Amino acid sequence: MTSLMDRRDFVRRGCAACVGATLLAPLLQGCAATRYATGTLNRDGLLLEVSEFLAPDGALRPYVVVRNEALHFPICVFRFSDTEYAALWMQCAHLGAELQVSGQALQCPAHGSEYDNRGVVTNGPADQNLRRFPVQVAAQHLFIDLRATS
């Protein structure tokens, strides 16, 4: 015997599915694969190839996480345009934990501090912005100046 769903049950399940999809949508942004690159360290900073932002499907990645064994923390480089980038030190300004990238933001797994893609604190307990390094675009490379902060 086939059981048919009554109207009230249908509406209730439909609403539950919509609410669930709405709550999960922001989490799915963080599911995109993070690109990790090894920057070449010279005495003044890091060199990163612009091609690191190119995904296999030809799309441009919004950010790349740059690691180098000489650095204590990685640097997240957000891309805004062909000529504008933000290089952010991925150390929480609150207690020093390594941050995680979540969409267009950085989050601290220790106490929940959040920063936008320009390093500005958007949610405490951190009360200071992230350390941000100047980025120069030259030919097919980005130069992240580790001597200065902006």
C-alpha positions in Angstrom: 0.0 0.0 0.0 1.4 3.4 -1.0 1.4 6.1 1.6 0.8 9.6 0.3 2.2 12.6 2.0 -0.5 15.0 3.2 -0.3 18.7 2.5 0.8 19.7 6.0 3.7 17.2 6.0 4.7 18.4 2.5 4.8 22.0 3.6 6.7 21.2 6.8 9.3 19.2 5.0 9.6 21.8 2.2 10.2 24.6 4.7 12.7 22.5 6.6 14.7 21.8 3.4 14.7 25.6 2.5 15.9 26.6 6.0 18.6 23.9 5.8 19.8 25.0 2.4 19.9 28.7 3.6 22.0 27.8 6.6 24.4 25.6 4.7 25.0 28.0 1.7 27.5 30.2 3.5 29.4 27.2 4.7 29.8 25.8 1.2 31.9 28.9 0.2 34.6 27.6 2.5 34.6 24.2 0.7 36.5 25.6 -2.3 40.0 24.1 -2.4 42.6 26.4 -0.8 45.6 26.9 -3.0 48.9 26.7 -1.1 52.0 28.1 -2.8 55.6 28.3 -1.7 57.0 31.8 -2.0 60.6 32.3 -3.0 62.3 34.2 -0.1 64.9 36.8 -0.9 66.4 39.2 1.6 63.6 41.7 1.4 60.5 39.7 0.9 58.7 36.9 -0.9 58.2 36.4 -4.6 55.0 34.7 -5.8 54.0 33.9 -9.4 50.8 35.6 -10.5 49.9 32.2 -12.2 49.3 30.8 -8.7 45.9 32.5 -8.8 44.9 30.7 -11.9 42.6 27.7 -11.2 42.7 24.6 -13.5 39.3 25.6 -15.0 40.8 29.0 -16.0 39.0 31.0 -13.3 40.9 33.3 -11.0 41.2 32.3 -7.3 40.2 35.0 -4.8 43.2 34.2 -2.6 46.4 32.0 -2.3 48.0 31.0 1.0 51.8 31.4 0.7 54.1 29.3 2.9 57.9 29.3 3.3 59.8 27.3 5.9 61.6 30.5 7.0 58.4 32.1 8.1 56.6 31.3 11.4 53.2 31.8 9.8 51.8 31.7 6.3 50.7 34.8 4.4 47.2 34.9 2.8 47.3 37.0 -0.4 43.8 38.2 -1.5 43.4 39.3 -5.1 41.1 42.2 -5.8 42.2 43.0 -9.4 45.2 42.6 -11.7 47.0 45.4 -9.8 45.5 45.2 -6.3 46.3 42.5 -3.7 46.4 42.3 0.1 49.0 40.2 1.9 48.0 39.3 5.4 50.1 37.7 8.1 48.0 34.7 9.3 48.6 35.2 13.0 45.7 36.2 15.2 46.2 39.6 16.9 44.5 38.3 20.0 46.7 35.4 21.2 48.7 34.4 18.2 47.0 31.3 16.8 47.3 30.5 13.1 44.2 31.8 11.2 42.1 29.8 8.7 40.7 31.2 5.5 36.9 31.1 5.2 35.6 32.5 1.9 36.7 36.2 1.9 37.7 36.3 5.5 40.1 34.9 8.0 39.0 33.2 11.3 40.8 32.3 14.5 40.1 28.7 15.5 41.1 29.4 19.1 38.6 32.2 20.2 36.6 33.1 17.1 38.2 36.4 16.1 37.4 37.3 12.5 39.1 39.5 9.9 38.0 40.7 6.5 40.0 40.2 3.3 41.9 43.5 4.0 42.9 42.4 7.6 40.4 44.5 9.5 39.1 42.9 12.6 35.3 42.4 12.2 34.6 40.2 15.3 36.5 40.0 18.6 38.0 39.2 21.0 40.9 40.6 18.9 41.0 44.4 19.0 43.8 45.0 16.5 43.9 44.5 12.7 46.2 42.0 11.1 49.7 42.7 10.0 49.5 43.6 6.3 52.5 43.7 3.9 52.8 45.9 0.8 52.5 44.0 -2.5 54.1 45.2 -5.7 53.1 43.7 -9.1 56.0 43.3 -11.5 55.6 41.4 -14.8 54.4 37.9 -13.8 55.3 38.1 -10.1 54.1 39.6 -6.9 56.6 41.0 -4.5 55.5 40.9 -0.9 57.7 43.3 1.1 58.4 41.7 4.5 60.4 44.7 5.7 57.4 47.0 6.0 53.7 46.8 6.9 50.9 48.9 5.5 
